[in-house]
């Protein structure tokens, strides 16, 4: 029987990376579905206090809604100097409808007093797979470390404001300016997907 997996995100950028990271499953005959494919527009309220709680909340919500095993993630930008803000509120730091430009400007303003090591930051991601039949959940956690730059890059990807500010270790380049091979090496979503694929194959062996 053909395996089906729902990629539970409405973000086109995330969806593209998920499909990229799950090519091995697709090559083995798995059917990768999107929320758009199923006409789903509803979304759960992200009430979790951690990335892990929100990732599970989203994966379980869509799995139970569709009866299809689902893969979701949650993550954000973390600046230890700012008491680990914005964290789970990365997208909602200034309210739910804040734009990329507003979030970039706000981050730069908050970071203005800090220099050197105080500008260390990271992008964190927790990936969660949830099977509504077995009630099994699998998790992967990855981070991309760097520093908050003093100005954003001009090459930015819509929907990912903090990437435009992060100068990534060890390249000392803006995330959005990494070459394809550099991006593959550091991308936390792709690394997490690479780790969860063998777990899924083992789970359904």
RATA-V169412 format. One record per helix or strand of 2 or more residues. SS is the DSSP state (H for helix, E for strand). FROM is the first residue (numbers start at 0). TO is the last residue. If there is no record, write none. Layout:
BEGIN
ss=(SS,SS)
from=(FROM,FROM)
to=(TO,TO)
END
This chain:
BEGIN
ss=(E,H,H,E,H,E,H,E,H,H,H,E,E,H,E,E,H,H,H)
from=(3,11,22,30,50,69,79,84,86,99,115,119,136,160,165,172,174,179,187)
to=(6,20,26,33,65,78,81,85,88,110,118,129,147,163,167,173,176,185,202)
END
